[in-house]
Amino acid sequence: MENYGLLGDGHAENQSHRQLSLLALESIQKMRDLGLEVNPGDFAENVTTEGIELAKLPIGTKIALGKNSIVEVTQIGKECHTQCEIGKQAGQCIMPTEGIFCRVLEGGKIKVGDNLKVFKLTT
C-alpha cells in the first residue's frame, strides 16, 4: 500500500518520510570487524541489502523491492538523540551515517531473498 511501511513496524502507518529503513550487510560487517556480534535487524533496519552502497544513493533515488514494491530514498543517516546499545559498546554506530530511509511509493509483499533494483535518477 502506498505510504505504508512494513506491517507491524512503528513507522508503518507514519505519513513521514521514514516509512522504511535499509542498511547494507557490508555496513554491519564493519561493526563485526570492530568485534561486535551483530546481525541483520540488530540496528532496527527493516531491510538488509548486499552489494549496494546505500549511503551513496542520492535523495530521490527509487528502489524496487521484490515484485511490486517501489520506495524512494528520502534520508541518508539519522540524528541519534541518545546513544544506542551498539554505540555504547563500540563507541560508534553505523545507522546514523550509513542507514537510509525511504517512503513507500507502491506497496507490496517483500520477503527474504527478494531482488532489489536501483533506478538511476535522470536530471
C-alpha positions in Angstrom: 0.0 0.0 0.0 1.3 3.5 -0.8 2.6 5.4 2.2 2.7 2.4 4.4 5.8 0.7 5.7 6.4 -2.8 7.0 3.4 -4.3 8.7 3.9 -4.2 12.5 6.7 -1.7 12.4 6.4 1.5 14.4 6.9 3.7 11.3 4.5 1.6 9.1 1.5 4.0 9.4 3.6 7.1 9.8 3.0 9.5 7.0 6.6 10.7 7.4 9.5 10.2 5.0 10.9 7.4 7.1 8.5 4.5 6.5 11.2 2.0 5.6 14.8 1.7 6.7 17.6 -0.1 4.8 21.1 -1.0 5.9 23.8 -2.8 3.9 25.3 -6.1 5.1 28.6 -4.5 4.4 27.9 -1.8 7.0 27.0 -4.5 9.5 30.3 -6.2 8.7 32.2 -3.0 9.7 30.7 -3.4 13.2 31.6 -7.1 13.3 35.2 -6.1 12.3 35.2 -4.0 15.5 34.5 -7.1 17.5 30.7 -6.8 17.9 28.4 -9.8 17.5 25.7 -8.1 15.4 23.4 -9.4 12.8 20.8 -8.1 10.3 18.0 -6.5 12.2 20.1 -5.5 15.2 20.2 -1.9 14.0 16.4 -1.8 13.7 16.6 -1.7 9.9 13.6 -3.1 8.1 15.6 -4.4 5.1 19.2 -5.5 4.9 20.8 -5.3 1.5 24.0 -6.7 -0.1 26.2 -5.3 -2.8 24.8 -1.7 -2.9 26.4 1.3 -1.3 23.2 2.6 0.1 24.6 5.8 1.7 25.9 6.9 -1.7 22.4 6.9 -3.3 21.1 10.4 -3.8 17.9 11.5 -2.2 15.0 10.8 -4.6 16.5 7.5 -5.9 13.8 4.9 -6.5 14.3 1.3 -5.5 12.2 -1.7 -6.5 11.9 -4.3 -3.8 10.6 -7.8 -4.6 7.9 -8.0 -7.4 5.8 -4.9 -6.8 7.2 -2.5 -4.1 8.8 0.7 -5.0 10.3 3.1 -2.5 12.0 6.5 -2.7 15.2 7.4 -0.7 14.2 10.4 1.5 17.1 10.5 4.0 20.6 9.3 4.4 21.6 8.5 8.0 19.8 10.0 11.0 20.5 12.0 14.1 20.7 9.9 17.2 19.4 11.8 20.3 20.6 9.1 22.6 23.3 6.6 22.1 22.1 3.1 21.3 23.5 -0.1 22.8 25.7 -0.7 19.8 27.1 2.8 20.0 27.8 2.3 23.7 29.7 -1.0 23.1 31.7 0.2 20.1 31.8 3.9 20.6 30.1 4.4 17.2 27.1 3.1 15.3 26.7 2.9 11.5 23.0 3.5 11.2 23.3 7.3 11.7 25.7 7.5 8.7 25.1 4.5 6.5 21.4 3.6 7.0 18.9 5.1 4.6 15.2 5.9 4.9 12.5 5.7 2.3 8.9 6.4 1.8 6.7 3.8 0.1 5.5 4.8 -3.4 4.0 1.4 -4.3 3.4 -1.2 -1.7 3.6 -5.0 -2.0 4.9 -8.0 -0.2 8.6 -8.4 0.2 10.5 -11.4 1.6 14.0 -12.6 2.4 15.9 -13.2 -0.8 13.9 -10.8 -2.9 15.8 -8.9 -5.5 16.4 -5.2 -5.2 16.8 -2.8 -8.2 18.1 0.8 -8.0 16.7 3.1 -10.7 19.1 5.7 -12.0 18.0 9.3 -11.5 17.6 11.4 -14.6 18.2 15.1 -14.5 
